[in-house]
Amino acid sequence: MAFGWYKNVLDTTDNPEIKMLAKEFVAEESGHVGELHRWIALHKAGKLVPIEITPF
């Protein structure tokens, strides 16, 4: 969802500053999407999905 929103901003803005920020966010969200696809593949293969605990 976030990827699509940022991608739309990237594709539709004429503001170079906004475009630069949107490009960074699209790259970051692409990594998140890739990780989710990896987790889905692990789950379908019957393997454990890695869990990272982030301290607050």
Secondary structure by P-SEA (a helix, b strand, c coil): caaaaaaaaaaccccaaaaaaaaaaaaaaaaaaaaaaaaaaaaaaccccbbbbbcc
